[in-house]
């Protein structure tokens, strides 16, 4: 019974940790999605702030700011994709071994019940 307790904790620790990391990445992608969808609102707010000044004089500054913001979002997206790849590399073998071992344990336990 004690070993079953340790096996259960070991099994659920990796699963819960992987689930938390996946939820974190999904939330980061949703935040990025919101920021990208709100980029037009950011541009409109910037235009209204600069309404007092001539827009033609500041249009290159405004374009550069929009370009830098978009570049920042692209870098964040690339970093999130790279993080997902690393996460898959780390947990790929662990999850495979876990599935194989626990499937074997369930089969052996079922065989033991039959005998």
N, C-alpha and C positions, 0 to 999 in steps of 0.2 A: 504494500500500500504506500509505503514511504517513497519507494522508487517511482511509482506511478505519479506521485505528487511532483517529484523533481522533473520527470519527463514532461508532464503537462505544463509546468512553468517554463521549461526550456522551449517547448513548442510554441507557446503563446507569446513569449518574449520577442522572438524574432518576427513573428507575424504582426504583433502590435507595433513594433518598431518600424517595420516596413510600411505598415498602414499609415503611421504618423508621418513618415517621410513623404509618402505619396500624397497625402492630404496637404502637406506643406507645399509641395511643388504645384499641385493643382490650384491652391489658393494664390500662389505667386503668379501663375498663368492668368488667373481671373483678374488679379490686380493689374497686370500688364494689359490685359484686354480692355479694362475700363479706362486706363490711361490713354491707350491708343484711340479708343472711341471718343474720348473727351478732348482730343488734341484740337479739334475745330473750336470747341468752347474756349480752350486756352488761347487760341489765336484771336477769337472774337473779343475776349477780355483784354488782350494786349492792344487790340485796335482801339477799343473804347478808352483805354488809359492814355493812348497817344493821340486822341482826337484833337486835343488842343494844339498840338504841333502839326507841322505839315507832314502828311503821310509819305509823300514822295521822298523827302529827305531821310526818313527813317525806314524806308522800305527795305533797303539792303540789310540794315541792322535787324529788322524784324524777320527777314528771310533767313539770315544767319542763325537767329535764335531758334526759329522753327526747325531748321536743318539740324542744329545741335541737339534739340530735344528729340527729334526723330532718330538721330544716330544713337542717342542714349537708350532709347527704347529697343532699337535693333540689337545693341550690345547686350542688354538685359535678356532679350529673347534668346540670343545665342548662348549666353551663360546658362540659362535655364535648360536649354536643350542639351548642353554639355553635362550639366548636373544629372539630367535624366539618364544619359548614357553611362555615366560613372555609377549611378545607383543601380542600373541594370547589371553592369559588370560585377559589382560587389555582391549583389544578392542573387544573381542567376544560379550559381552553383549551390549556394546555401539552400535555396528553396527547392532545387532539384533533389539534393540529398535528403532534405527533410521529407519531401513527398515519398521518396523511395523507402526510407527507413520506416516511416510511420505506416505506410501501406503494408510493408512486410510485417510490422508488429501487429497490425490488425488481423492480417491473415493467420499469423502464428497463434494469436490469442483465440481466434475463431476455431482453429484446428485443435487447440488445447481444450476448448469447451466441448468439442465433439468427442474427444477421447475421454 
